[in-house]
Every structure is written in C-alpha cells, then in structure tokens.
Amino acid sequence: MLKKKIDLHKDSIRKLFFYYFIPLAFSMISLSTYSMIDGMFVGKKLGKEAIAAVNIAWPIFPALVAYELLFGFGAASIVGYFLGQNKTHRARLVFSSVFYFVAISVFILSMVLLPFSETIARLFGSNDALLSMSKRYIEIILMGAVFMVLHPLADVFVVNDKRPILAMVAMLIGSLANIFFNYLFIFVLEVGVQGSAIATVIGHAIGVLVLMQHFWFKKGQLYFIKRFSLSSVISSAKSGVPQSTAEFSASIMILLFNTAIMHTAGERFVSMYGIVMYNAIIFFTTLFAISQGIQPIASFSYGARNLERVKEVFVFGLKVAFCIGIVFYGAYYFLDEFLIKLYLQPSEQDPLFMQETKRAMNIYYVGYVFLGMTLLCAVFFQSIQCAKSSFIITISHTLGFMVILLPILSHFYGINGVWVTYPIAQFLAFLVALGVTYYEIKKGVFSAYKEKNPIALKT
C-alpha cells in the first residue's frame, strides 16, 4: 500500500490530488491535536492553573513550526521542481543540505536558550504563581525541540517523494504515542505538567524515526548524500518566507484579537474566542491540507514545463477549496451547539453564553470560505517559484487587513466589530489574491515557461 506507484506526468489531477490530500489531511490534523491533547490531560488531572501554565508556553510551538516552514516548505518546492526536471542529484543535495542545517541549528539554538527558560516564561506573560510550571514545560520542549522540528520537516520531504501515506502513518503513530504517554506520565506516574511536555517530545521523536527509515533505506528518490550546499539552504529560506511569516503572523493575530476582546467586552468573550479558535483547528487544517495537496503536483509539473497541467492544477485546487469551505461552514453552522459543549462543563452551559458563542462562530467562520481559496493561491505561487506573489497574498490574509480593521471596527461596533473583522479581512485578502493571479496570468505564468533555477548548484 505504501509503495503504490503514481505518475506525476500522466495521472489525472483528481487522482493525484486525493492521493496527496487524504493522507495529508489526516497527518496534519493529527499534528494539530498535540496541543489540544496536552490541554485535556493537564486540565483533567492538574487543574486550571496547570492549563494556564501550558498556555503561557504556547508561543514556543508556532516559533518552532515557523522555523521548520522557513526552510522545509521552500526546500520542498525546490525539490519538487528539480524532480520534475528529472534532476534527482540536485533534489538530493537540496534535501540533504537543508536537513543537516536545520537539525544542527535547532539543536544549538535550543541548548543556548535552555538556561533562559525562566526569562522566556516571563516574556510569554507568566506570573509568579505559574512561573515554576511554565518554566519546567518550556525546558522539556527546548530539550526535545530538534525532534519537534525534524518531524514536520521529514514529513514534507516524504510527501514530495511520493509517500504521503507513510507521512500520514508517522503522524498518526506520533499522535497516539502522545496520548499514551500523556496518560502514563500525568495520571499513572504523576510527574506533573512536565509529563505532558515529555509526552509531546516522545510523540514527535517516534514520528521522526518512522519517517527516517524512508531516507536511510533509500526507498525513494530522496536520500542523504555526503554533500552540503549553503546556497541550497539560503534559497530554501527565501522561498519559505511566506509560509513561515504566516505562522508567526497567526500567533500575532490571536494576540491582537485577545487584546481587543479583553478591552472591548472582557474575559467572558475571551473564553468564547478560545472556543471559536479550538473548533476552527480542523476547519483551517483541512483547508491548508488542500493547498499542500496541490504543492507537489504544481512544483513537479512546472519543473517538467507542462504549463497546461500547471493551470489545470490551479483551477482544480480553487474549486476544491471553495466547495470544501462551503461544506465545512454548513457543517459547523448546524453542529455549533454540540461543538461548543465539548469545551464547557454542564454548569457553564448557560443559554446566553451558548447563544453568543454560536453567533460568534457563525460570523467568524465566513472568513474561512475565502481563506481556503486565498491559501491555495499563496501556496500555488510559492510552489512554482513565484515567491514575491506568494508573500503578498500571505501578508494580506494574515495581518495586512486585520491590523487596520480590528481597532477601527472594535472601537465603533464593539464585540460585533471584532467578530466581523475576520471575514471582512479575508474577503479583502481574497480580492488581493485575485489581483495577484491576474497579474501573473498577464505575465504568462500559464503560457510562457521561464527558467527559474532556484539555486545555483554545480551539477
């Protein structure tokens, strides 16, 4: 099953897309549930203060993901491009160079930061009551940071090497291991909040080991070679800036919304926003998986100079993103009460709170219908080495419009202004994506192939 052959030159776009999308969706959803699982176990056993301590440490996770995306996503696009040109030696050099650099640099950075765990906890907002737990949690995460970065990095390379099902299996095994060890360390051994951090690190380490056998035993076109190219690393970083920026921007966006809601309506509505965002994880992850599903196909086809197929991939992806966005919005609309109750104790399910949270979800999630298509455009242009266009779209859908609209709408319309900010900002970002797409079409992105050697390598 894992060795099912596909032909990126000849197989239908539909077949290729679902070959990549289905395992990607499962693996990405599994990865996104790590923090949710930690919160559930910590809350059930250790209480509200422990949850607060874990939440204080939360910014360290998007920082690690952003670092991985900076090199990994750009490298994946370049690797797919070279594989499409049948230049496997260049693809292996990019893969090996980026993997070596990320592994060594993350280890060094985490060890340098380890003695400053307490300072980091305070910078993240910890008070004296939470400091001890937050510090211990951050220390464990830093000690295992190399596994937490290499897991998604190896995953994206495995997907580009036509093994998306293996990537899914690795993510699922890691997620299940995280659940098991959370229970073991927190409920059985009772080692405290650091037990949750240890479980997270072990889950990622197991995922890395599952994926590494693909490269160690040379089961695909990508495997390690004894060469290093700094230009490969630099070019990958340049190409990965849009997605890395998006990850950092998402953290900033949540901070901005929390601040605006606190000043506008108070803690009660901050709790509502938390429920809205927890429930949105699967919605967002599925939309992102759609864009990731077209990435290896687009990169390969562009490298193979098959521009008609590149166009077909893009149009197909937009249609799928729009349809999935509509379907998911409808599902969330009709299941909103059930989804809200998942995060509330029976005593907290008062009718007014439920009604206000449902209203927030129904307004806020309209933005995801536009976000799916905007994400698709951003990832697509990055996949075919149009990094500037991808960056413009990414900035538009992350912070660009929200930074402007949020203070204005919250000031004049209160909490309602906060909720409508997101869908309005995403609609405007979608218009920017359409404008960028029109510009690229006029330049000939689908009609005139331009050699875009991503990196200057010696063959």
Order of alpha helices (4+ residues) and beta strands (2+ residues): alpha-alpha-alpha-alpha-alpha-alpha-alpha-alpha-alpha-alpha-alpha-alpha-alpha-alpha-alpha-alpha-alpha
